[in-house]
Amino acid sequence: MAAFLLGAVLLIVQPQIVPSRPAVNSKAETSSQSVQRELLKKTSQKNDFKENINSNGSCQQLPQTIIIGVRKGGTRALLEMLSLHPDIAAAESEVHFFDWEDHYRKGLQWYINQMPFSYPHQITVEKTPAYFTSPKVPERVYNMNQSMRLLLILRDPSERVLSDYTQVFYNHMQKHKPYPSIEQFLIKDGELNVDYKAINRSLYYIHMQNWLKYFPLDHIHIVDGDKLIKDPFPEIKKVEGFLKLSPQINASNFYFNKTKGFYCLRDSGRERCLHESKGRAHPQVDTRLLEKLHEYFYEPNKKFFELVGRTFDWH
């Protein structure tokens, strides 16, 4: 009887074995991460989504490549040029799957349904420029496909800020709505307004760090947006190589349109240019204000160059 009582006591005081689990960051999981995990359980892990198959053998499938940004960096031009290749199938519109919660909650089946029909030998591509600067996107893309090939197109940060403002300005003008001058956004209490969202989007170093937490640098190809505008063929050839595509795009696919002031595309005898909203003239900005912008971006640009192991011809 004594032995029985001793055994019962030992069972009560024996520490409970806790199953091991992956280490997490110092902060507790957010509700967004919980939603993400449940989403993946319902889709990719159970594989209960389907690739919509056409009678000709083409189907809708998850993209193997995503153009993640940057806004006003030339993402549309890059997608149009890349679409010259017969082995590329590109989604027509920006999907915003990974950065918009109402889209993300719809799951991967909804995401697949936004993709173009493609053949087995083709690479499906989508582009959403807001992905690059959205903190939650890198992990979500990684959880979907750790082997994803990412395209990032960047321009001179100061020029990108001006293009960002110009787009919003014209959007308001088309709706006959007044919009403040760019100086009102860039200057606050006599100093550069570093809280202006357009400036934050040009801090490439900060956003790139987030992506490198999940993807190695050799999975992210950076396109020089300034060079793509001036001489697109060499830049697009580098993209072909990164995606391991056969060399199909030629210099003859590009011609300079003097009226528009930028390069247009020629495909199978058909000529097409980007939408008239592309290449709009920037507002006139005081030279001293531009210098403040250049000075502000100097250190972040330097850190970015060190991070990616290459330099760009920025101010």
FENRAMO-V195805 format. One line per field, one symbol per residue. ss: DSSP state (@ for helix, = for strand, . for the rest). A space follows every 10 residues. Layout:
ss->???
//
This chain:
ss->.@@@@@@@@@ @@@....... .......... @@@@@@@@@@ @@........ ..=.....== ....=====. ....@@@@@@ @@.....=== .......... @@@@...@@@ @@@...==.. ..=====.@@ @.....@@@@ @@@@....== ====..@@@@ @@@@@@@@@@ @@@@...... .@@@@@==.. ==....@@@@ @..@@@@@@@ @@....@@@= ====@@@@@@ .@@@@@@@@@ @@........ @@@====... .======..= ==........ ......@@@@ @@@@@@@@@@ @@@@@@@@.. .....
//
